[in-house]
């Protein structure tokens, strides 16, 4: 009896999705969004990223069910499939060159500039100003420092690979990175 009910329910859900039943689609949409948002926020994303990726994943789920490319065995397999699509789409975003080149203020946490005079200034304005200062300072760095910092912070390459690419040993590369960061801080503070 239980198995017959599950099969009937599964068929009803599939039929409802294929018929664009708004209640079923809304239910699936609302019940899965928090998990996808949490995944993206934990992995360098924003709420906007989560919304965009989830929209794309949900659309792919809907299309795949309508075109019989995915035939869910249960309602939980719908949730798992949607989660997997969203996770893969987010991984594609993280791997993309556009995302790698985007500078997120949180990546620049070690450029903290102490400024007691501006306690009343809104934090967002202050962060934007700091980010702008760092970006201007980065432009003033020498090419060797720019190349090393870009590889480490923006391309997320491991230090041993950077050392190989620069034909240096690991210790020298770490020291060079430290000196470049000191230069960058100094230039940013003097802007």
Backbone as JSON Lines, residues from 0, in Angstrom:
{"i":0,"aa":"X","n":[0.83,-1.2,0.0],"ca":[0.0,0.0,0.0],"c":[0.87,1.26,0.0]}
{"i":1,"aa":"X","n":[1.89,1.29,0.86],"ca":[2.76,2.45,0.98],"c":[3.47,2.73,-0.35]}
{"i":2,"aa":"X","n":[3.97,1.67,-1.0],"ca":[4.7,1.83,-2.26],"c":[3.79,2.37,-3.36]}
{"i":3,"aa":"X","n":[2.54,1.91,-3.39],"ca":[1.59,2.41,-4.39],"c":[1.32,3.89,-4.18]}
{"i":4,"aa":"X","n":[1.22,4.33,-2.91],"ca":[0.99,5.74,-2.61],"c":[2.18,6.57,-3.08]}
{"i":5,"aa":"X","n":[3.41,6.07,-2.8],"ca":[4.61,6.8,-3.2],"c":[4.68,6.94,-4.72]}
{"i":6,"aa":"X","n":[4.35,5.88,-5.43],"ca":[4.37,5.92,-6.9],"c":[3.33,6.92,-7.41]}
{"i":7,"aa":"X","n":[2.12,6.88,-6.84],"ca":[1.08,7.82,-7.24],"c":[1.51,9.25,-6.97]}
{"i":8,"aa":"X","n":[2.07,9.48,-5.79],"ca":[2.51,10.83,-5.41],"c":[3.62,11.31,-6.36]}
{"i":9,"aa":"X","n":[4.57,10.42,-6.66],"ca":[5.66,10.77,-7.57],"c":[5.11,11.16,-8.94]}
{"i":10,"aa":"X","n":[4.18,10.37,-9.43],"ca":[3.58,10.67,-10.73],"c":[2.8,11.98,-10.7]}
{"i":11,"aa":"X","n":[2.15,12.25,-9.58],"ca":[1.41,13.51,-9.44],"c":[2.37,14.7,-9.47]}
{"i":12,"aa":"X","n":[3.49,14.57,-8.77],"ca":[4.48,15.65,-8.74],"c":[5.04,15.88,-10.14]}
{"i":13,"aa":"X","n":[5.41,14.81,-10.82],"ca":[5.95,14.93,-12.18],"c":[4.91,15.56,-13.11]}
{"i":14,"aa":"X","n":[3.68,15.08,-13.03],"ca":[2.6,15.64,-13.87],"c":[2.38,17.11,-13.56]}
{"i":15,"aa":"X","n":[2.42,17.46,-12.28],"ca":[2.21,18.86,-11.88],"c":[3.33,19.75,-12.42]}
{"i":16,"aa":"X","n":[4.56,19.25,-12.38],"ca":[5.68,20.03,-12.91],"c":[5.53,20.21,-14.42]}
{"i":17,"aa":"X","n":[5.2,19.13,-15.1],"ca":[5.03,19.19,-16.56],"c":[3.87,20.1,-16.95]}
{"i":18,"aa":"X","n":[2.86,20.19,-16.08],"ca":[1.69,21.04,-16.36],"c":[1.89,22.46,-15.87]}
{"i":19,"aa":"X","n":[3.08,22.76,-15.37],"ca":[3.41,24.1,-14.84],"c":[2.49,24.49,-13.69]}
{"i":20,"aa":"X","n":[2.17,23.53,-12.83],"ca":[1.33,23.81,-11.67],"c":[2.09,24.74,-10.73]}
{"i":21,"aa":"X","n":[1.59,25.96,-10.58],"ca":[2.32,26.96,-9.81],"c":[2.48,26.58,-8.34]}
{"i":22,"aa":"X","n":[1.5,25.92,-7.77],"ca":[1.6,25.54,-6.36],"c":[2.74,24.53,-6.14]}
{"i":23,"aa":"X","n":[2.82,23.54,-7.01],"ca":[3.9,22.54,-6.9],"c":[5.26,23.18,-7.17]}
{"i":24,"aa":"X","n":[5.35,23.98,-8.22],"ca":[6.62,24.63,-8.55],"c":[7.06,25.56,-7.42]}
{"i":25,"aa":"X","n":[6.12,26.34,-6.87],"ca":[6.45,27.23,-5.75],"c":[6.91,26.45,-4.54]}
{"i":26,"aa":"X","n":[6.26,25.34,-4.26],"ca":[6.62,24.51,-3.11],"c":[8.05,23.98,-3.25]}
{"i":27,"aa":"X","n":[8.36,23.45,-4.42],"ca":[9.71,22.94,-4.67],"c":[10.72,24.08,-4.6]}
{"i":28,"aa":"X","n":[10.37,25.2,-5.21],"ca":[11.26,26.37,-5.24],"c":[11.58,26.84,-3.82]}
{"i":29,"aa":"X","n":[10.54,27.07,-3.02],"ca":[10.73,27.61,-1.66],"c":[11.43,26.62,-0.73]}
{"i":30,"aa":"X","n":[11.15,25.35,-0.87],"ca":[11.74,24.38,0.06],"c":[13.22,24.13,-0.21]}
{"i":31,"aa":"X","n":[13.69,24.39,-1.41],"ca":[15.09,24.11,-1.74],"c":[16.01,25.32,-1.7]}
{"i":32,"aa":"X","n":[15.45,26.51,-1.83],"ca":[16.29,27.71,-1.93],"c":[17.23,27.89,-0.73]}
{"i":33,"aa":"X","n":[16.76,27.73,0.52],"ca":[17.67,27.97,1.65],"c":[18.94,27.1,1.62]}
{"i":34,"aa":"X","n":[18.83,25.85,1.2],"ca":[20.0,24.97,1.14],"c":[20.99,25.44,0.08]}
{"i":35,"aa":"X","n":[20.47,25.86,-1.05],"ca":[21.34,26.33,-2.15],"c":[22.0,27.65,-1.75]}
{"i":36,"aa":"X","n":[21.22,28.54,-1.14],"ca":[21.79,29.81,-0.7],"c":[22.91,29.58,0.3]}
{"i":37,"aa":"X","n":[22.7,28.68,1.26],"ca":[23.74,28.37,2.25],"c":[25.0,27.83,1.58]}
{"i":38,"aa":"X","n":[24.82,26.96,0.61],"ca":[25.97,26.4,-0.13],"c":[26.79,27.51,-0.78]}
{"i":39,"aa":"X","n":[26.11,28.43,-1.44],"ca":[26.81,29.48,-2.18],"c":[27.44,30.5,-1.24]}
{"i":40,"aa":"X","n":[26.73,30.85,-0.17],"ca":[27.29,31.8,0.79],"c":[28.53,31.23,1.48]}
{"i":41,"aa":"X","n":[28.55,29.93,1.73],"ca":[29.7,29.29,2.37],"c":[30.89,29.18,1.42]}
{"i":42,"aa":"X","n":[30.64,29.32,0.14],"ca":[31.69,29.14,-0.86],"c":[31.93,30.4,-1.68]}
{"i":43,"aa":"X","n":[32.18,31.49,-0.99],"ca":[32.61,32.77,-1.59],"c":[31.54,33.51,-2.37]}
{"i":44,"aa":"X","n":[30.28,33.13,-2.24],"ca":[29.22,33.79,-2.99],"c":[28.46,34.81,-2.18]}
{"i":45,"aa":"X","n":[27.58,35.52,-2.86],"ca":[26.71,36.51,-2.22],"c":[25.26,36.06,-2.39]}
{"i":46,"aa":"X","n":[24.35,36.79,-1.76],"ca":[22.93,36.46,-1.91],"c":[22.5,36.63,-3.37]}
{"i":47,"aa":"X","n":[23.06,37.62,-4.05],"ca":[22.75,37.82,-5.47],"c":[23.23,36.63,-6.31]}
{"i":48,"aa":"X","n":[24.45,36.15,-6.02],"ca":[24.94,34.97,-6.71],"c":[23.99,33.8,-6.48]}
{"i":49,"aa":"X","n":[23.56,33.64,-5.23],"ca":[22.67,32.52,-4.88],"c":[21.37,32.61,-5.67]}
{"i":50,"aa":"X","n":[20.8,33.79,-5.76],"ca":[19.54,33.96,-6.51],"c":[19.73,33.6,-7.98]}
{"i":51,"aa":"X","n":[20.81,34.11,-8.57],"ca":[21.06,33.86,-9.99],"c":[21.29,32.37,-10.27]}
{"i":52,"aa":"X","n":[22.15,31.75,-9.48],"ca":[22.46,30.34,-9.69],"c":[21.22,29.49,-9.46]}
{"i":53,"aa":"X","n":[20.44,29.83,-8.43],"ca":[19.25,29.04,-8.13],"c":[18.22,29.14,-9.26]}
{"i":54,"aa":"X","n":[18.06,30.34,-9.8],"ca":[17.14,30.51,-10.94],"c":[17.54,29.61,-12.1]}
{"i":55,"aa":"X","n":[18.83,29.62,-12.43],"ca":[19.32,28.8,-13.53],"c":[19.13,27.31,-13.24]}
{"i":56,"aa":"X","n":[19.43,26.9,-12.02],"ca":[19.31,25.49,-11.64],"c":[17.85,25.05,-11.67]}
{"i":57,"aa":"X","n":[16.97,25.9,-11.15],"ca":[15.55,25.55,-11.11],"c":[14.99,25.43,-12.53]}
{"i":58,"aa":"X","n":[15.4,26.35,-13.39],"ca":[14.97,26.31,-14.79],"c":[15.46,25.02,-15.47]}
{"i":59,"aa":"X","n":[16.71,24.64,-15.2],"ca":[17.26,23.41,-15.77],"c":[16.48,22.19,-15.28]}
{"i":60,"aa":"X","n":[16.16,22.16,-13.99],"ca":[15.36,21.06,-13.43],"c":[14.02,20.97,-14.15]}
{"i":61,"aa":"X","n":[13.34,22.08,-14.25],"ca":[12.02,22.15,-14.87],"c":[12.09,21.66,-16.33]}
{"i":62,"aa":"X","n":[13.08,22.16,-17.08],"ca":[13.22,21.77,-18.49],"c":[13.54,20.28,-18.62]}
{"i":63,"aa":"X","n":[14.43,19.78,-17.77],"ca":[14.82,18.37,-17.85],"c":[13.66,17.43,-17.51]}
{"i":64,"aa":"X","n":[12.81,17.82,-16.57],"ca":[11.65,16.99,-16.25],"c":[10.64,17.06,-17.4]}
{"i":65,"aa":"X","n":[10.41,18.25,-17.93],"ca":[9.45,18.39,-19.04],"c":[9.88,17.61,-20.28]}
{"i":66,"aa":"X","n":[11.18,17.55,-20.51],"ca":[11.71,16.88,-21.7],"c":[12.07,15.41,-21.43]}
{"i":67,"aa":"X","n":[11.69,14.92,-20.26],"ca":[11.98,13.54,-19.84],"c":[13.47,13.2,-19.83]}
{"i":68,"aa":"X","n":[14.32,14.21,-19.64],"ca":[15.75,13.96,-19.5],"c":[16.06,13.51,-18.08]}
{"i":69,"aa":"X","n":[15.19,13.87,-17.15],"ca":[15.33,13.45,-15.76],"c":[13.97,12.96,-15.29]}
{"i":70,"aa":"X","n":[13.94,11.71,-14.86],"ca":[12.7,11.13,-14.34],"c":[12.94,10.79,-12.88]}
{"i":71,"aa":"X","n":[12.44,11.64,-11.98],"ca":[12.71,11.44,-10.56],"c":[12.07,10.16,-10.03]}
{"i":72,"aa":"X","n":[12.81,9.48,-9.16],"ca":[12.29,8.26,-8.54],"c":[11.48,8.59,-7.29]}
{"i":73,"aa":"X","n":[11.73,9.76,-6.73],"ca":[10.98,10.21,-5.55],"c":[11.09,11.72,-5.47]}
{"i":74,"aa":"X","n":[10.33,12.31,-4.56],"ca":[10.4,13.76,-4.4],"c":[11.77,14.17,-3.89]}
{"i":75,"aa":"X","n":[12.38,13.32,-3.05],"ca":[13.71,13.67,-2.53],"c":[14.76,13.64,-3.64]}
{"i":76,"aa":"X","n":[14.55,12.82,-4.67],"ca":[15.51,12.83,-5.78],"c":[15.42,14.13,-6.57]}
{"i":77,"aa":"X","n":[14.25,14.77,-6.56],"ca":[14.1,16.09,-7.19],"c":[14.96,17.09,-6.43]}
{"i":78,"aa":"X","n":[14.89,17.04,-5.1],"ca":[15.67,17.97,-4.27],"c":[17.17,17.74,-4.48]}
{"i":79,"aa":"X","n":[17.59,16.48,-4.5],"ca":[19.0,16.16,-4.71],"c":[19.49,16.58,-6.08]}
{"i":80,"aa":"X","n":[18.66,16.37,-7.09],"ca":[19.01,16.74,-8.46],"c":[19.17,18.26,-8.57]}
{"i":81,"aa":"X","n":[18.24,18.99,-7.99],"ca":[18.29,20.45,-8.01],"c":[19.55,20.95,-7.3]}
{"i":82,"aa":"X","n":[19.86,20.37,-6.16],"ca":[21.05,20.75,-5.39],"c":[22.31,20.49,-6.22]}
{"i":83,"aa":"X","n":[22.36,19.35,-6.88],"ca":[23.53,19.0,-7.7],"c":[23.7,19.96,-8.87]}
{"i":84,"aa":"X","n":[22.6,20.3,-9.52],"ca":[22.67,21.26,-10.64],"c":[23.21,22.6,-10.13]}
{"i":85,"aa":"X","n":[22.65,23.08,-9.02],"ca":[23.07,24.37,-8.47],"c":[24.55,24.32,-8.06]}
{"i":86,"aa":"X","n":[24.95,23.24,-7.42],"ca":[26.35,23.11,-6.99],"c":[27.28,23.14,-8.21]}
{"i":87,"aa":"X","n":[26.92,22.41,-9.26],"ca":[27.76,22.4,-10.46],"c":[27.79,23.76,-11.15]}
{"i":88,"aa":"X","n":[26.66,24.44,-11.19],"ca":[26.63,25.78,-11.79],"c":[27.51,26.74,-10.98]}
{"i":89,"aa":"X","n":[27.45,26.61,-9.65],"ca":[28.27,27.48,-8.81],"c":[29.76,27.17,-9.01]}
{"i":90,"aa":"X","n":[30.1,25.91,-9.14],"ca":[31.5,25.55,-9.39],"c":[31.97,26.14,-10.72]}
{"i":91,"aa":"X","n":[31.09,26.14,-11.72],"ca":[31.43,26.77,-13.01],"c":[31.71,28.26,-12.83]}
{"i":92,"aa":"X","n":[30.89,28.92,-12.02],"ca":[31.09,30.35,-11.76],"c":[32.43,30.56,-11.07]}
{"i":93,"aa":"X","n":[32.73,29.75,-10.06],"ca":[33.98,29.9,-9.32],"c":[35.2,29.68,-10.22]}
{"i":94,"aa":"X","n":[35.08,28.78,-11.17],"ca":[36.19,28.49,-12.08],"c":[36.34,29.53,-13.18]}
{"i":95,"aa":"X","n":[35.31,30.32,-13.42],"ca":[35.33,31.26,-14.55],"c":[36.36,32.37,-14.33]}
{"i":96,"aa":"X","n":[36.93,32.83,-15.42],"ca":[37.93,33.89,-15.35],"c":[37.34,35.18,-14.8]}
{"i":97,"aa":"X","n":[36.09,35.46,-15.16],"ca":[35.45,36.69,-14.68],"c":[35.36,36.72,-13.18]}
{"i":98,"aa":"X","n":[35.04,35.59,-12.57],"ca":[34.92,35.54,-11.12],"c":[36.29,35.64,-10.46]}
{"i":99,"aa":"X","n":[37.29,34.98,-11.06],"ca":[38.63,35.02,-10.49],"c":[39.2,36.43,-10.48]}
{"i":100,"aa":"X","n":[38.82,37.22,-11.48],"ca":[39.36,38.57,-11.57],"c":[38.59,39.57,-10.72]}
{"i":101,"aa":"X","n":[37.43,39.15,-10.23],"ca":[36.64,40.03,-9.38],"c":[37.31,40.13,-8.03]}
{"i":102,"aa":"X","n":[37.52,41.32,-7.58],"ca":[38.16,41.49,-6.29],"c":[37.08,41.69,-5.25]}
{"i":103,"aa":"X","n":[37.05,40.79,-4.32],"ca":[36.07,40.87,-3.25],"c":[36.75,41.52,-2.06]}
{"i":104,"aa":"X","n":[36.08,42.45,-1.45],"ca":[36.67,43.17,-0.33],"c":[37.14,42.23,0.77]}
{"i":105,"aa":"X","n":[36.45,41.11,0.94],"ca":[36.85,40.17,1.99],"c":[38.21,39.55,1.71]}
{"i":106,"aa":"X","n":[38.63,39.52,0.45],"ca":[39.95,38.99,0.12],"c":[41.03,39.98,0.54]}
{"i":107,"aa":"X","n":[40.64,41.2,0.77],"ca":[41.61,42.24,1.08],"c":[41.61,42.58,2.56]}
{"i":108,"aa":"X","n":[41.24,41.62,3.41],"ca":[41.13,41.88,4.85],"c":[42.46,42.26,5.48]}
{"i":109,"aa":"X","n":[43.57,41.87,4.89],"ca":[44.85,42.19,5.48],"c":[45.35,43.58,5.07]}
{"i":110,"aa":"X","n":[44.52,44.36,4.41],"ca":[44.86,45.73,4.08],"c":[44.17,46.69,5.03]}
{"i":111,"aa":"X","n":[43.91,46.24,6.22],"ca":[43.2,47.05,7.21],"c":[43.98,48.33,7.47]}
{"i":112,"aa":"X","n":[43.34,49.44,7.25],"ca":[43.96,50.74,7.47],"c":[43.27,51.38,8.65]}
{"i":113,"aa":"X","n":[44.02,51.67,9.69],"ca":[43.44,52.26,10.9],"c":[43.19,53.75,10.66]}
{"i":114,"aa":"X","n":[41.99,54.19,11.01],"ca":[41.62,55.58,10.78],"c":[40.68,56.02,11.89]}
{"i":115,"aa":"X","n":[41.25,56.51,13.0],"ca":[40.43,56.9,14.14],"c":[39.62,58.18,13.88]}
{"i":116,"aa":"X","n":[40.05,59.01,12.93],"ca":[39.35,60.26,12.68],"c":[37.98,60.06,12.04]}
{"i":117,"aa":"X","n":[37.78,58.95,11.36],"ca":[36.55,58.75,10.6],"c":[35.61,57.75,11.25]}
{"i":118,"aa":"X","n":[35.53,57.76,12.57],"ca":[34.66,56.8,13.26],"c":[33.21,56.92,12.83]}
{"i":119,"aa":"X","n":[32.75,58.1,12.45],"ca":[31.34,58.3,12.11],"c":[30.99,57.92,10.68]}
{"i":120,"aa":"X","n":[31.98,57.66,9.84],"ca":[31.71,57.35,8.44],"c":[31.12,55.95,8.32]}
{"i":121,"aa":"X","n":[30.16,55.83,7.46],"ca":[29.52,54.54,7.21],"c":[30.56,53.51,6.8]}
{"i":122,"aa":"X","n":[30.48,52.29,7.36],"ca":[31.46,51.24,7.1],"c":[31.59,50.91,5.62]}
{"i":123,"aa":"X","n":[30.48,50.88,4.9],"ca":[30.54,50.54,3.47],"c":[31.33,51.57,2.69]}
{"i":124,"aa":"X","n":[31.14,52.83,3.01],"ca":[31.88,53.89,2.31],"c":[33.36,53.75,2.61]}
{"i":125,"aa":"X","n":[33.68,53.47,3.87],"ca":[35.07,53.3,4.26],"c":[35.71,52.1,3.56]}
{"i":126,"aa":"X","n":[34.97,50.99,3.47],"ca":[35.49,49.81,2.78],"c":[35.72,50.1,1.31]}
{"i":127,"aa":"X","n":[34.77,50.81,0.68],"ca":[34.93,51.17,-0.73],"c":[36.17,52.04,-0.93]}
{"i":128,"aa":"X","n":[36.38,52.97,-0.03],"ca":[37.54,53.85,-0.1],"c":[38.83,53.04,0.05]}
{"i":129,"aa":"X","n":[38.84,52.12,1.01],"ca":[40.02,51.27,1.21],"c":[40.3,50.42,-0.02]}
{"i":130,"aa":"X","n":[39.24,49.85,-0.58],"ca":[39.39,49.02,-1.77],"c":[39.95,49.85,-2.92]}
{"i":131,"aa":"X","n":[39.42,51.06,-3.07],"ca":[39.9,51.96,-4.12],"c":[41.38,52.29,-3.9]}
{"i":132,"aa":"X","n":[41.76,52.57,-2.65],"ca":[43.16,52.87,-2.33],"c":[44.07,51.69,-2.67]}
{"i":133,"aa":"X","n":[43.62,50.5,-2.32],"ca":[44.42,49.3,-2.59],"c":[44.57,49.09,-4.09]}
{"i":134,"aa":"X","n":[43.48,49.28,-4.84],"ca":[43.54,49.09,-6.29],"c":[44.47,50.11,-6.94]}
{"i":135,"aa":"X","n":[44.42,51.35,-6.46],"ca":[45.34,52.37,-6.98],"c":[46.78,52.01,-6.62]}
{"i":136,"aa":"X","n":[46.98,51.54,-5.4],"ca":[48.31,51.14,-4.96],"c":[48.82,49.96,-5.8]}
{"i":137,"aa":"X","n":[47.93,49.03,-6.1],"ca":[48.31,47.86,-6.89],"c":[48.83,48.29,-8.26]}
{"i":138,"aa":"X","n":[48.2,49.31,-8.85],"ca":[48.65,49.81,-10.16],"c":[50.06,50.38,-10.08]}
{"i":139,"aa":"X","n":[50.43,50.92,-8.91],"ca":[51.75,51.53,-8.74],"c":[52.85,50.52,-8.39]}
{"i":140,"aa":"X","n":[52.48,49.28,-8.12],"ca":[53.48,48.25,-7.81],"c":[54.3,47.91,-9.05]}
{"i":141,"aa":"X","n":[55.47,47.38,-8.83],"ca":[56.28,46.9,-9.94],"c":[55.65,45.68,-10.58]}
{"i":142,"aa":"X","n":[56.05,45.39,-11.81],"ca":[55.46,44.27,-12.55],"c":[55.68,42.93,-11.85]}
{"i":143,"aa":"X","n":[56.86,42.72,-11.29],"ca":[57.16,41.43,-10.63],"c":[56.22,41.21,-9.45]}
{"i":144,"aa":"X","n":[55.99,42.25,-8.65],"ca":[55.08,42.14,-7.5],"c":[53.64,41.94,-7.97]}
{"i":145,"aa":"X","n":[53.24,42.69,-8.97],"ca":[51.88,42.53,-9.5],"c":[51.65,41.1,-9.95]}
{"i":146,"aa":"X","n":[52.62,40.56,-10.68],"ca":[52.49,39.21,-11.22],"c":[52.37,38.19,-10.08]}
{"i":147,"aa":"X","n":[53.23,38.31,-9.08],"ca":[53.22,37.37,-7.96],"c":[51.91,37.46,-7.17]}
{"i":148,"aa":"X","n":[51.49,38.67,-6.81],"ca":[50.26,38.84,-6.03],"c":[49.03,38.42,-6.82]}
{"i":149,"aa":"X","n":[49.02,38.69,-8.11],"ca":[47.89,38.29,-8.95],"c":[47.76,36.76,-8.97]}
{"i":150,"aa":"X","n":[48.9,36.09,-9.12],"ca":[48.88,34.61,-9.14],"c":[48.38,34.06,-7.81]}
{"i":151,"aa":"X","n":[48.83,34.65,-6.71],"ca":[48.47,34.12,-5.39],"c":[47.03,34.47,-4.98]}
{"i":152,"aa":"X","n":[46.66,35.75,-5.07],"ca":[45.36,36.17,-4.55],"c":[44.21,36.03,-5.54]}
{"i":153,"aa":"X","n":[44.44,36.28,-6.8],"ca":[43.34,36.28,-7.75],"c":[43.22,34.97,-8.52]}
{"i":154,"aa":"X","n":[44.36,34.38,-8.87],"ca":[44.31,33.09,-9.56],"c":[44.29,31.93,-8.58]}
{"i":155,"aa":"X","n":[44.52,32.23,-7.3],"ca":[44.48,31.24,-6.21],"c":[45.46,30.08,-6.44]}
{"i":156,"aa":"X","n":[46.61,30.39,-7.0],"ca":[47.6,29.34,-7.23],"c":[48.36,29.06,-5.94]}
{"i":157,"aa":"X","n":[48.74,27.81,-5.72],"ca":[49.53,27.49,-4.53],"c":[50.94,28.06,-4.65]}
{"i":158,"aa":"X","n":[51.53,28.34,-3.5],"ca":[52.84,28.99,-3.46],"c":[53.91,28.16,-4.19]}
{"i":159,"aa":"X","n":[53.88,26.83,-4.06],"ca":[54.9,26.02,-4.72],"c":[54.8,26.1,-6.24]}
{"i":160,"aa":"X","n":[53.59,26.22,-6.78],"ca":[53.41,26.35,-8.23],"c":[53.9,27.73,-8.69]}
{"i":161,"aa":"X","n":[53.61,28.75,-7.9],"ca":[54.09,30.11,-8.23],"c":[55.62,30.12,-8.23]}
{"i":162,"aa":"X","n":[56.22,29.47,-7.23],"ca":[57.68,29.4,-7.14],"c":[58.25,28.75,-8.4]}
{"i":163,"aa":"X","n":[57.62,27.67,-8.83],"ca":[58.05,26.99,-10.05],"c":[57.98,27.91,-11.26]}
{"i":164,"aa":"X","n":[56.84,28.62,-11.39],"ca":[56.64,29.51,-12.53],"c":[57.63,30.66,-12.54]}
{"i":165,"aa":"X","n":[58.02,31.11,-11.34],"ca":[58.96,32.24,-11.25],"c":[60.41,31.77,-11.16]}
{"i":166,"aa":"X","n":[60.62,30.46,-11.22],"ca":[61.96,29.86,-11.14],"c":[62.67,30.26,-9.84]}
{"i":167,"aa":"X","n":[61.93,30.2,-8.73],"ca":[62.48,30.48,-7.41],"c":[62.18,29.31,-6.49]}
{"i":168,"aa":"X","n":[62.88,29.25,-5.35],"ca":[62.49,28.23,-4.38],"c":[61.33,28.76,-3.54]}
{"i":169,"aa":"X","n":[60.66,27.89,-2.81],"ca":[59.45,28.26,-2.07],"c":[59.71,29.36,-1.04]}
{"i":170,"aa":"X","n":[60.82,29.25,-0.31],"ca":[61.12,30.24,0.73],"c":[61.32,31.62,0.11]}
{"i":171,"aa":"X","n":[62.03,31.68,-1.0],"ca":[62.26,32.97,-1.67],"c":[60.94,33.56,-2.17]}
{"i":172,"aa":"X","n":[60.07,32.7,-2.66],"ca":[58.77,33.17,-3.16],"c":[57.93,33.72,-2.02]}
{"i":173,"aa":"X","n":[57.92,33.03,-0.87],"ca":[57.18,33.53,0.3],"c":[57.74,34.88,0.76]}
{"i":174,"aa":"X","n":[59.07,34.99,0.8],"ca":[59.69,36.26,1.2],"c":[59.35,37.38,0.23]}
{"i":175,"aa":"X","n":[59.39,37.04,-1.05],"ca":[59.08,38.05,-2.08],"c":[57.62,38.5,-1.94]}
{"i":176,"aa":"X","n":[56.72,37.55,-1.7],"ca":[55.3,37.89,-1.52],"c":[55.14,38.81,-0.31]}
{"i":177,"aa":"X","n":[55.83,38.5,0.78],"ca":[55.77,39.32,1.98],"c":[56.25,40.75,1.68]}
{"i":178,"aa":"X","n":[57.38,40.85,0.99],"ca":[57.92,42.18,0.65],"c":[56.96,42.94,-0.27]}
{"i":179,"aa":"X","n":[56.35,42.24,-1.22],"ca":[55.38,42.88,-2.13],"c":[54.16,43.38,-1.35]}
{"i":180,"aa":"X","n":[53.7,42.58,-0.4],"ca":[52.55,43.0,0.42],"c":[52.91,44.23,1.25]}
{"i":181,"aa":"X","n":[54.12,44.25,1.79],"ca":[54.56,45.41,2.58],"c":[54.59,46.66,1.7]}
{"i":182,"aa":"X","n":[55.12,46.5,0.48],"ca":[55.15,47.63,-0.47],"c":[53.75,48.12,-0.78]}
{"i":183,"aa":"X","n":[52.85,47.17,-1.03],"ca":[51.46,47.5,-1.36],"c":[50.8,48.24,-0.2]}
{"i":184,"aa":"X","n":[51.0,47.76,1.02],"ca":[50.45,48.44,2.21],"c":[50.98,49.87,2.32]}
{"i":185,"aa":"X","n":[52.29,49.99,2.12],"ca":[52.92,51.31,2.24],"c":[52.37,52.28,1.19]}
{"i":186,"aa":"X","n":[52.25,51.82,-0.04],"ca":[51.71,52.68,-1.1],"c":[50.26,53.04,-0.79]}
{"i":187,"aa":"X","n":[49.47,52.07,-0.34],"ca":[48.05,52.32,-0.02],"c":[47.91,53.31,1.12]}
{"i":188,"aa":"X","n":[48.76,53.21,2.12],"ca":[48.68,54.14,3.26],"c":[49.08,55.55,2.87]}
{"i":189,"aa":"X","n":[49.93,55.69,1.87],"ca":[50.39,57.01,1.44],"c":[49.48,57.65,0.4]}
{"i":190,"aa":"X","n":[48.45,56.96,-0.04],"ca":[47.53,57.51,-1.06],"c":[46.62,58.54,-0.43]}
